[in-house]
Amino acid sequence: MTTANKITILRILLIPLFVVEVLYYVQTGNEIHRLVALLSFAVAAILDGVDGYIARHYNQWSELGAVLDPLADKLLLVSAIVVLSFDHAPRLEQIPLWLTGTIIGRDLLLGIGAVTVRLTVGKFIVRPRLLGKVATVLQMIMVLWILLKWNGFSAGWLKYISLSAGICTGLSGLLYVWDGMRQLSSHPSSSSANK
């Protein structure tokens, strides 16, 4: 168990705390719950960079980490997006349902595609895309914006962030699908089926 993996596990353990604190805040309006939710989400997001830095700079790459790290990212973001897509007015702004559907739909599509490629080709190579990283950052900014309650500061900005996150999420999903199709078509079993 590497240090990077321990940090990733800590990130996963922060997710239920985040969800529970958001729900307590919505129910009671007690600002301490919102601040704990905000802090747990921010710490989990920051630790995402920390565990990656430690894994790269101290050569702590592991197969467990290769599975846990993206899983922690997805669990954190999907949990936050789903919880904040419900109508919690007047306490918190709502993430548009179309964006929630786009994010979850992309992740489901990519999961099914990864399993299909893995079963067909024997391995699945994921090339991280800059657009995918931008989509993740925009989703995190959107969650933090809502938790910071900056809607009074400028409600219009949340719409622009949501729209940008949706576009980047959708386009990055198409790029990952393209990568998976290329892996499938370059495998010898696909060329022998065409003969």
N, C-alpha and C positions, 0 to 999 in steps of 0.2 A: 504494500500500500504506500504509494508515493505521497509526498506533501501536496502535489497538485491534485491528486485524487481526493485527499482529505478535504481540501478546500472546495472541490466540486460537490462532495457529499454535504458539506456545510451549506452550500448554496441550495441544494435540494431540500434540506431541512428547514430553510428559511421560508419556503413556499407556503406550507400550511399556516405558519405564523402570519404571513402577509394576508392571505385570504381571510383568516379568522378576524384579524384586526380591521380589515375593510368592512366586513359584515357587522362587527360590533360598532364601528363608527356610524355606519348607515342606520343602524337600529337605535343607538343612543345619542348620537351627535356629540359624544365626548371627544374633544380634540386630541386627547392622549392616544386614543386608538388610531386616529388618522396619522399622527406623527410616527407611531410605532410601525404602521403599515408602510408609510413613506420610507422610513429608515431601513426596514427589512428589505424592501424592494431595491433601494439604492445600494445597500451593502451587497446584495446578491448580484446586482448588475456590475458593480465595481470588481467583485471577486471573480467575475467571468474573465476580465482582463488579467487579473493577478494570477489565476491558475494557469492561463495560457502562457504568460511570461515565465513563470517558474518551470513549466514543462519544457519550453524551448531553451531557456538559458541554462538550465541545470540538467538537461538531457533526461527528463523524467517522463518521456513519452511512454505510454503503455496501451495495450489493447483495451483495458478497462476504461482508461481515460478517454480513449477515442470514442467509446460508446457513451460514457457518463456525461462528458462535457456538452455535446449537442443535445442530449436528453435533458440536462439541467436547463439549458437555454430555452428549449421548447416548453418544458413544464412551467417555467417562470412566466414566460410571455403569454402562453395560451391561458394559464390561470388568471393572469391579470386582465387580459383582453375579455375573457368570458365574464369575470366578476363585474368589470366596469361596463359591460354592454347592457346590463340591466338598468332600468330606470331608477336611479337613486336620488332623484330630485326631491328637495332642493339642496341636498347635501353635496352631491358630486355630479359632475357632467357625465354624459353617457357617450360611450364609444358607439359610432354608427353600426347598426347590425350588418350592413353590407360589408363593412370592413372586417367584422368578426367572421362572417362567412368566407370572405376572401382568404383570410389568414388560416382558418381551420381547414378550408377546402384545399389550399395549397399544401399544407402539411400532410393531410391525408393522402393526397395525390402523390406526393413525393415519397411517403412511406410505402404505399402500394407499389410504386415504381421501383423503389430500392429493393423490395422483396422480390419483385419479378425479375429484375436484372440479376440479383444474387442467385436466385434459383436457376436461371437460364445460363448465365455466364460463369457462375461460381464465385465471383467477387464483384463488389460494387465500389468503384472509385469515385469519390466525391471531390470535385474541385471547387473549393470555396470561391464564390463570385463576389466581386465588389458590390454589385447591386443587391445581393442577398444581405451583405453586411450593412449596407445603407438602410435597407428595409428594417432590419433588426434594430438599428440605432433609432430610426424614426418611430418605431413602435414603442421603444423604451422612453423616448422623449414624450410621446403622447401620454403614456401612463403616468410619468412623473408630472407632466403639466396638469393632469386632472387631479392628482393627489396633492399638488401644491396649491390647488384651487386658484389658478391664474386666469380662470374664465372671466373674472371681473376686470383683469388687466387688459385682456384683449380676446374676446370670444372668437373673433374671426381667425386668429392664429391657429386655434385648435382644428378648425375646418381645413385649413391649408396643410397642417401636419398630417391629419387623417387622410386627406386626398393623396398627398405625397407618399405616405406609408402604403396606401392601397395600390398605387401605381407601381411602386418599387417591388412590393410583395408579389403582385401578379406577374410582372415582367421577369423577376428573378425565378419564379416558379416555371415559367416557360423556358428559360435558359437551362434550368436543371432537368426539365423533361427532355429538352434537346440533347443534353449530355447523356442521359439514360438511353435515348433512342440510338445515339451514335455507338454506345457501348454494345447495345443489342445487335446492331447491324454489322459491327466489325467482328462479332464472334463467329467462328467457323460454322456453328450449327445453323445460323441464319442464311449463310451462303449455300449450304448444302440443301436446304429446304427449297431454294429457288431453282435448283437444277432439275 
